[in-house]
Amino acid sequence: MSAPGKPVAANIQFELSRWAVHPAIIFTLVFFIIPLVAMVIISFWQRIYGKLQASWTVANYEKFFGRDYLLEALYNSIEVTLLTLAISILLAYPLAYILAYKVPSRWQRFVLILTVLPFWTAYVVRSYSWLLIISENGILNVALIAIGLIDQPLEMAYGRGATVLGFVHFFTMLLTLTIYANLVQIKASYHKAAADLGANPLQIFFRITFPLSIPGVAVGAFITFVIAIGDYITPQILGGSTEVLVPQAIMLQIARAANFPMASVMSITLMIVVVIVYFIIGKYLKMDRI
């Protein structure tokens, strides 16, 4: 008597599971798919006499790729992001390695809490905190002048260096977490087997630990790239207006010129760059698994 009821229960469970997916589909459609399609469409429209005209043209793309000052914002964004990524990885990997292999297991949870503390502070607050430290009248300049190391305040704020500093402070911790999560999954037996075969610690690192940790580095690197290249707050607060990045250029097109087609072109270009990076990293990870 119980056998006929099993297919019915399975069908009911299947129907409930199918309907449970609908809210996520609707959310994705309303907040991601429709805005993306609208942005693509608007990028081919024109802005004539201050009004948006639904007349199709590729002039916006020609203007963006044909004017050096617009392309410069894209180049600046890529350069700042890559510089941030390189410094963050160089700082994060040793931290993750020490945390995974040198810190006793009973202390690792406490150290992880200290690692994620920067994420508990509001993003805007972190940026302004750095501004209080490195500005002309900031804590660092005041301290250096007080101890006699410098006579005039150093110009550290409102430039590329300040922007990279703010980014590195945040993304080093993010990369540390992703790399650490990958390192702790590497079986200790791999290291022991290599040592039994005569490998020294340096050979074990470069032939076992580092290759197996590359997926964690790649995941953190991609997340860092996506967030950094699209960030507006840190470059605006710490970088000022000395070097315009794409997010700032997009805001200028909207706030000052109300040029939504050009802002859409810039946004789509930024998305294309992110997609290219995704495929590069994805292809690399596939090669790594083979």
N, C-alpha and C positions, 0 to 999 in steps of 0.2 A: 504493500500500500504506500510505502514511502518513496518508491522509485518514481512514480509519475509526478510527485511534487517537486523533485529536484530540477527538472527542466523549467518548470514554472518559476521557481525561486531564482534560477539562473537568469531567466529572461527579465524578471523584475529588477534584479541587480544590474543587469546590462542597461536597461532603460534608465534607471536612476543615475548610473555612471555617465551615460550619454547626456542626460539633461544637466548634470552637474558641471559639464564642460561649457555649457552655453554662456554663463555669465563671463567667463574668461574670454570667450570668442567675441562677445559683444563689447567688452572693455577694450580688447585689442583693436577691434574694428573702429570704434568711436574715437579712441584717443591716439591711435597709431596709424592705421591704414588710411582712414579718411583725411586726416591732416596731411599725411605724406602725399597723397594723390592731389589734394588741393594745392599744396606747395609746388608740385611739379607743373600743374596746369598754370598757376599764376606766374611761374618763371618764364612762360612763353607769351605772356600778355605784355601790354605796353602801358606806360604812364605818360599821358598826354595832357599838358596844361594842368598838372597837379591831380588829374583824375585817372583812375584805373580803367583801361579800355580792354575789353575781351577780344583783342585782335591778335592773331597768332603771328609770332615772329621769333627769330633766333638772335635778334639784335642784342638782347641782354647778355647772352653768352659771348657774343663777339666783343661786346664792350668790356666784359670782365676779363677775358683772356687777351684783350688787345691793349689794355692800359696797365702800365708798369706799377702804378701806385696801388692798384687793386690786387694784382698778383703778388706784390710785396707783402701784403698782409697774410696771404697764404704761405709764402716762403717763411715769414717770421713765425707763424704758428707751427709749421713743421719743424723748423730749427729749434725752437724753444722746447717743443715736445720731445724731440729726439735727445736733446741735451739733458732734459729732466730725466728721461728714461735711462740714459747711460749712467748718470750719477746715482740715481736711485738704486739701480741694480748693483753697482759697485759697493754701495753702502749696505744694501739689504741682504745680499748673499752671505757675507761674513756674519752678520747678526743672526740670520736664520740658521747658519751652520753651527755657531756657538750655542744657540738655544737648543738645537736638536741633539747635539752630540757632546757638548761640554757642560751644560747646565744639568744638575741632577734632576731626575724625573719629578721628584717631590716639589721642586722649585719652579718647574716649567710653567705650571698654570699661573703662578703669581707673576712671572716675567711676561707671560702673554697678556695678562691684564694691564701691565705697565705699557706694553706695546700698543694696545688698542686705545689707550687713554686719549691720544690726539683726536680719535674719531668721536669722542664724547663732547668735544667742544664744537660750537657752531662754526661753520666754515667762514663766515664773515668775521667772526671774533678772532679766529686764528690769523687771518690776513691782517687785520688791524693791529693785532698783538705784535706781529713782525714789524709793522710800520712804526710802532712805538719804540722798537729796539734799534732799528737801522736808519731811522730818519736823521735829518741834520741835527736836531736837538734831542735825539733818542738816547736811550740808556747806554748803548755801546759807545757812541761818540763822546758822551759826557764822561764815561769811565776812562776812555783812552786819553782824553785831555787832562783829566784829574791826575792821572799817574804820570803824565808827561811824555807819553809815547808819540803824540801828535800835537801840532799847534792849531791846525784848522780842522773843522769837522770833515769827515770823509763823505763823499757822495755815494751812498750805497742804495738809497731808495729811488724809486721812480726810474727804473731801467730794467733791462733784460736780466741782470744778475739778481735783482730783488724778486722778480717773477719766478725765476728758476728756484731760488731759495725757498719761497713759499710753497712751490710745487713739491720740491724734494722733501720738505718736512712732512708733508702728508703722504706722498706716495712711497717713501722708503718704508714706512710702517705697513702699508698695504702689501707691498712686494715681500716684505719679511714674512707676513702671514701666509701668503700663497706658496712661497718657497719652503717655509717650515713645514707646511702641511704635506708637501711632496717628499721632503727629506725623511720625515718620520715613517713614511710608508715603505722606504727601502729596507729590505730585510737585512738584519744583522748578519745572517748566515753568508750573504754575499761578501761582506767585508772579511769575515773569518776565513772563507774559502780562498780569497785572494791572498790573505796573509799566509795561509798554509802553503800556498804555491810559491811563496817567496817574494810577493809584491811589498814594496815599502809603502808608508802612509801616503806619499805623494802620488805614487802610481795608483793606489787604491782610489784616491780622490779623482784623478783625471780619467781613469778608465772605468770606474764604477759609479761613484757618487755623483760627479758632475753630469755625465750623460743621462743618468736616470732622473736627475732633478731638473732637466731642461723643460719638461712639460710644465712644471710649477713656475719656472721663470717666464715661460711664454704666456701662460695664462695671466700672471700678474702684469707682464709687459703690455699685453693687449688692453687690459682694463685701464692701466695707467695711460696708455695712448688715447683711448676713447675719451676718458674724462678730461685729460689735460688739454687736448686739442680743441675741445668744445667748451672749455671753462671761460667764463666771463669775469667772475668776481676777482680772482687773484690778479690777473693782468691789469684790471682796472684800478684796483686799490694799490698794489705794490709797483706795478709797471708804469702807471700813469699814462700819459699821452705821448711819451717819447717814441714808443714803438707800438704801432697798432697791429693787433692780431685779428684773425677772421671774426671771432665772436664780437669783438669791439666794433669792427667794420660793419657787421650786420646790424648792430644796435644803432650805429650812426645812420645807416640807410633808412631805418625805420623811424627813429626819433626825430631826426633833423630834416630828412628829405621825404619821408613817407613813401620811399621807393620800394614797395613790397616785391615787385618783380626782381630787382637786383638783389635784395635780401634773400629771396628764394634761390636765386642762382648760386649765391655764396654758400647757402646752407646745403644745397644739393652737392656742390663741389666738395664741401667738407665731408659729407656722407660718403661720397665716392672714394675719397682718400681713406676713410676708415674701412670701407669694404675691401679695398685693395690690401690694406695691412692685414685684415682678417684672413683673406685668402693666402697671403704669404705665410702667416703664422700657422694657419690650418694645414697647408701643404707641408710645412716643415714638421709639424707634429705627426702627420701621417707617415712621413719618411722616417721619423724617429721610432715609430712603432714597428716598422718592417724589420 
